[in-house]
Amino acid sequence: MKQRLFILSQYLLPHHLLSRLVGCLAECRISWLKNILIKLFAKHYQVDMSQALVEDLTAYEHFNAFFTRALKEQARPLDATPGAILSPADGTISQLGAIEHGRIFQAKGHSFSVLELLGGDADTAAPFMGGEFATVYLSPQDYHRVHMPVAGTLKEMIYVPGKLFSVNQTTAENVPELFARNERVVCLFDTEHGPMAVVLVGAMIVASVETVWAGLVTPPKRELRSTRYDAASRAPIELAKGAELGRFKLGSTAIVLFGPQRVQWLDSLDTCSKVRMGQALGNART
C-alpha cells in the first residue's frame, strides 16, 4: 500500500513547481538557514566530507554549492587500463547491457525507446541502435558531478522537456518509459570508439542541470531545443577522459550510450553494483 501511494503521488504532484520551489531554497544564502539545511542533509544521508575539497559544511555559500561540491584532486583516480570505459559518476548501476530492438531495459519488464530518450530524431538515434547502454543512479549522498567516460568532441546538445518523476528503484519498476518521459539533457560526442551519448536525466526536486560549456541548461522554456557544436558554427569543445561534463543540482541519473560492437561491460557489474566516477565499467572492443 505504501508503495502504491508513493507511485500515485508521483502522478499527482506538481513536478516543476515543486522542483522550482526547492531550487529557490537550495540557492538561499541566509547563513543560519543554509547551514541548518546542509548540516541536516549531511547527517541524514551520512555524507562523507573527508574527500571534499572544502570539508567545512558552513563554508558553502548555499545548499547547491555544497551539493555540487568539488572533491580533492586524488579522490577519484581514473582507471588507467588502455581502452577502459569509465563510470561517469558516483552512484549505483540501475541497469547496463545491450540496446535491443531500439529499446533500453529499465526494470521489471519495463523498457524505453532510444529514439524518445534522445529527443525523437531518427538520425540522432540511428548510431546507437543495437549498441550498449549503462544507467547510473546518483543517490542524495553521492558526488554529483558527471564526467567523461572517454575523451570526446562535443557535437550536439539537446534539451528535451518532460516530467520530473523521481528516479529511484521504486519508480523505475513502476513508471513506464520513466527515463524517456523525464526532462533531460542529451550530450552527443564523437570519440575514438564512435558516437557516444551521455544523457543527464532530471528528476523530482532536481532544480537544474548544468554543463561545463553552456552553464545552466534547465529550467528554460520547456520546449525541445538543439544546439550544434560543429566546426561550422563555433570552436570545437573537446573534453578529456575523466573531465567534468556537467552537474546536477540535486540528484538524478546519467545514461551512457555507445554504438554496436564498440564496448563490452565488465562481467563483475550488475544491477545495484556501487560504482565511483573514474572506475572502469567496461572496455572498448578492438
Buried (B, 14 or more C-beta within 10 A) or exposed (E): EEEEEBBEEBEEBEBBEEBBEBBEBBBBEEEEEBBEBBEEBBEEEEBEEEBBEBEEBEEBEBBBBBBBBBBEEEBBEBBEEEBBBBBBBBBBBBBBBEBEEBBBBBBEEBBBBBBBBBBBBEEBBBBBBBBBBBBBBBEEBBBBBBBBBBBBBBBBBBBBBBBBBBBBBBBBBBBEBBBBBBBBBBBBBBBEBBBBBBBBBBBBBBBBBBBBBBEEBBBEEEEEBBBEBEEEEEEEBEBEBBEBBBBBBBBBBBBBBBBBEBBEBBEEBEBEBEBBBBBBBBBBEE
